């Protein structure tokens, strides 16, 4: 419970009608969650405008309203705070309501198209292994110390973020690592947070259904680094052509990592096999349990953060060698018939290419690579033919199937993926809409030594069809079929 005037001190107010010394029991931006004593924040959402629900919120017990437009009729028993930007106001209110928890943690944000989950999770694992209490806000889960909570967004809403950050502080956590999505940045969900550092992974084709153009998507990411304070660090991937662009206007300390270019944290892959790879990192050799150029790059980012958080280089390298794959990221299982199945979250063209090229760099070519892949519905359609082109060009056999069709016709999605397949590759592709049957077919076609890649869903334990999320786990299913 906080006084309204105390949680308004960072909010840019246009006008205030009513009293500011009210005691606020809770904050809500969803009118269905309003109870007696709530401050309701009306946001102009992409689908629903919260201003239409102000009256409903008041009926349910809201005693104060934050809005960009004042209602035509004001309730004399309610305080109205008109602001320029409700999204920004919600973020600042949430931070103040929960006692500015980010200032009591060493909070590091990770942004980019691919690698966010892996880097944030590996950092959580590394610092946990060092004996610290650590928090994690990721696509896969929210973790406070050893307690795990479900999450539905890469970057949750401002209230959820601050609720869990406060929980972390109360549990005695020292660090928190969080994924920062472009949606989260644009919708101001991370405003009001004090970051100790930020990491940029890479920028490739994704989310153009939301951002419309690649430059708009890129600039959304850049905002995060523009807002970092001078006492923070900004660690960027110099191998990505947008890496240094991201930091053009940052006030933070600039640091770099890379495999191809001169960098503060420089790596090189010396040897690879499915069980791991030997890397040279800043002139020191280290064996790690992850594979692929993309994971080598992710590990360099982890190393850079660890060292800037006070971990000595030798200790950081030792910890890198202990880290294992993140759930749904290049997880593999070997069947009794010596068929290797790999499950990976790759759902963008660049991620799919990286995973297949990693497999191809290790295999002998005496075996087949069978790729099972689809594309999500109600998402960026322009990447679908590109995904089809990459899979068919780089694999011996491709089975196109459903991912999460959501509210789209799965066969229309599959037609758009097939449109990218070049004529010379059409004979090695087949469409099996039912994902379980597609995985089954891959297992039936595979012989000893072959490799099956199941891409797109990774850690997800559901399939979203017309709003219904039925249980579906790629790793479970392929493991079962490989036993048969």
ABEGO torsion letter per residue (X at the ends): XBBAAAAAAABBBABBBEBAABBBABBBABAAABBBGBBBBBBBBAABBAAAAAAAAAAAGBABBBBABBBABBBAABBBBBBABAAAAAAAAAAAAAGGAAAABBBBBBBEABGAAAAAAAAAAAAAAAGBBBBBBBAABBBBEABBBBBABABBBAAAAAAAAAAAAAAGBABBBBBBBAAAAAAGAABGBBBABBBBABBBBBGAAAAGBAAAAAAAAAAAAAABBAABBBBBBAABAAAAAAAAABABBBBBBEAABBBABBBBBABBBAAEBBBBBGGBBBBBABBEAAAAAAAAAAAAAAAAAGBBAAAAAAAAAABBBBBGBGBBBBBAAGBBBBBBABABAAAAAAAAAAAAAABAGABBBBBBBBBBBGBBAAAAAAAAAAAAAABABBBBBBBBAEABBAAAAAAAAAAABBAAAAAABBBBABAAAAAAAAAAABBBGBBBBBBGAEABABBBBGGBBBBBBAAAAAAAAAAX
